[in-house]
Amino acid sequence: MLRTIVMGSCVSVQGILEKTLPDGRLVVRVGRSLFTGLPVATAVSAPPA
């Protein structure tokens, strides 16, 4: 599953979810690299009026 994480205040990474850590952080894979960070909140769109 493709997930987006935030690393620091302004760096985000999007990659394949590898695992979820006990503290709530996610590990994602981009190519051969692994990145760890907090998940970006999922946005819910409002139904059309």
WORAWO-V213913 format. One record per residue. N is the residue number from 1. RES is the residue in one letter. PSI is psi in radians with two decimals (NA if undefined). BURIAL is 1 if it has 9 or more other C-alpha atoms within 8 Angstrom, else 0. D_CENTER is the distance of its C-alpha to the mean C-alpha in Angstrom with 1 decimal. Layout:
<<N;RES;PSI;BURIAL;D_CENTER> <N;RES;PSI;BURIAL;D_CENTER>>
//
This chain:
<<1;M;2.38;0;10.1> <2;L;2.23;0;7.9> <3;R;2.71;1;4.2> <4;T;2.33;1;2.8> <5;I;2.79;1;2.8> <6;V;2.27;1;6.5> <7;M;1.80;1;9.3> <8;G;-2.79;0;12.5> <9;S;-0.40;0;13.8> <10;C;0.25;0;13.3> <11;V;2.14;0;11.2> <12;S;2.64;0;7.8> <13;V;2.40;1;6.8> <14;Q;2.24;1;6.2> <15;G;-3.03;1;7.4> <16;I;2.26;1;8.8> <17;L;2.16;1;7.7> <18;E;-0.89;0;10.5> <19;K;2.85;0;10.7> <20;T;2.27;0;10.1> <21;L;2.74;0;12.2> <22;P;-0.45;0;15.0> <23;D;0.09;0;14.0> <24;G;-0.17;0;10.8> <25;R;2.77;1;8.4> <26;L;2.64;1;6.3> <27;V;2.16;1;7.8> <28;V;2.65;1;7.0> <29;R;2.30;1;10.3> <30;V;1.83;1;11.6> <31;G;-2.13;0;15.3> <32;R;-0.03;0;16.7> <33;S;2.52;0;14.3> <34;L;2.41;0;11.8> <35;F;2.50;1;9.4> <36;T;2.36;1;8.5> <37;G;-3.10;1;6.9> <38;L;2.46;1;6.4> <39;P;2.55;1;4.0> <40;V;2.38;0;5.5> <41;A;2.45;0;8.6> <42;T;2.25;0;9.8> <43;A;2.42;0;12.9> <44;V;2.13;0;16.1> <45;S;2.59;0;18.8> <46;A;2.56;0;22.4> <47;P;2.62;0;25.0> <48;P;2.50;0;27.5> <49;A;NA;0;30.5>>
//
